[in-house]
């Protein structure tokens, strides 16, 4: 039974209660009266009883700060495949910031929300802020399962940022051969498979010869790099496009190892390989550019650079030094992953239903396929709106002159040019109340 007492010469009321382990403890309270102290002691006694019965979690005194808890997650719970990326993100946006020094037991949702706003003010994109928020939520979730933290997750009460939907640039059907012709031989089958089979970068690097059956026209996607599974966590069998078969055959014939796309020494391409740079150079050589930046090298050497932007690479002169301007092609801002977007878009434009495209891209939901990976061109939308309404009626509006309305056949009730329409006053009851017509008055 809980009790309260007050030490002689002191005004503090002490609560004597049993904790969750059944031990008697003395707690100094802030109660101003004996009745208030008894109420607090009874509350603590009921809470300890619920903890002993397992109805409430046992108290855990977490002495770490947010940065130390993030370090624990990186060391003990972070997946090995994403460790380097997540460590860079957390060190830059959490551990090395004032938020990392906040004790975990003092962390609130308001403090986390302020930190996310500071990241936004520093120029972080909404998607990057959401990634930081998601990783912090995962850190606290894993810490709670490991017994390092007890209580609600403070990150769940923060607000997720709205990410504007961007339009990913893709290749047209006629542009694919142009790009592949300018890709180096070492990267050409690699890039062609990304386009025609919609494989991710890690799946291409981990693809093995035993996974490709050219006779049956099937390819098994089962791993990413040296991991035993893909991003989706499952293996899938996808068909091989006829246009892709020669590229796969050439890659298998020249490969010195069991991998389809290894380096020249037969080793696997690491996550640090940069096929995006190869793609950008191929786009520039194929003429698929946004603009040309014309640079004056003489002004650059004088530390007063002069750059002009033009849609072509014609010869131009610097207005300051009259020197020749050197054009530099600025290709489309395409990522290597946008080749996967290209595959989805081309199939949707060809009339393939979204569910088959989903199976080929191996998405869990068809909304991901249509909402993120399907980018219809303006010509597709123009073709769609042109189907609205019957075509003959639309053509007649453009060619035939407007026809006059037919003259009325009954003219006895129509007013003459000497009559005007005027409503009858309410007080006059000379007309038939069943007729709701305006009264005609003769002009004098």
Secondary structure, 3 states (H helix, E strand, C coil): CCEEEECCCCCCEEEEEECCCCCEEEEECCCCCHHHHHHHHHHHHHHHHHHHCCCCCCCCCCCCEHHHHHHHHHHHCCCHHHHHHHHHHHHHHHHCCHHHHCEHHHCCHHHHHHHHHHHHHCCCCHHHHHHHHHHHHHHHHHHHHCCCCCCCCCCCCCCCCCCCCCCCCCCCHHHHHHHHHCCCHHHHHHHHHHHHCCCCHHHHHCCEHHHEECCCCEEEECCCCCCCCCCCCCCEEEECCHHHHHHHHHHHHHCCCCECCCCCCCCCCCCCCCHHHHHHHHHHHCCCEEEEEEEEHHHHHCCCCCEEEECCCCCCECCCCCCEEEEEEEECCCCCCHHHHHHHHHHHHCCCCHHHHHHHHCCCCHHHHHHHCCCCCHHHHHHHHCCCCCHHHHHHHHHCCCCCCCCCCCCCCCCCCCEEEECCCCCCCCCCCCCCCCEEEECC
